[in-house]
Amino acid sequence: MNHPDIADRLAKSMELAGIASIPKLARKSGIDQNYLYRLAKGEIGNPRRSTLKC
């Protein structure tokens, strides 16, 4: 299932923060890069329900 609203919000937030790429966001946030790529593609609809393995 595709969730473009999450992807759009992430893209806008990155733009406002001046973060140009997912790898940079991963380094700054400490969030797994693969997880962020899935969010950016709209593959994850509710990030609160996804479990992060840090």
N, C-alpha and C positions, 0 to 999 in steps of 0.2 A: 504494500500500500504506500502511496506517495503522499507526503505531507508538505506541500510547498510553503505553507504559512510559517512553519518552523525554519525552513531553509531561508526564506525571505527575511525573517526577523534576525537570524544569525548574520546574514550578509550585511544587513543595514547596521547592525551593532558593530560589526568589524569595521565597516566604513567609517562610522562615527568615531571609533576608537583609533583610527589610523593604522589598523592592522591589515596588511595586504594579503596574507596567505594563512591557510590552515596550519602549516608547520609553525609559523610565528605565533599564532594563537595558542597552539599546543605548548610551546616553550614558555610563553608568558603565563598561561593559566595552570599548567601542570595536568591538564586533561589529555587523555590518550588521543593521539592524532587520528587513529582509525575511527574512534567514536565521533570525533568532530567531523570527519569526512562523511560519515553516515548521516549526521545531522544536516550537513550542508547539502547533501543529495536529497533530503526529505525522506530518508528511509526510517527515521525514528519520529514517531508522532507525538509522544509524550515523554520528554526526557526524564521526568521525575519517576517514571515507571521503569526506566532502563537502569540496570545495575552497573555501576562503574567498578572496575577492578583495578585499583591503584596500588 
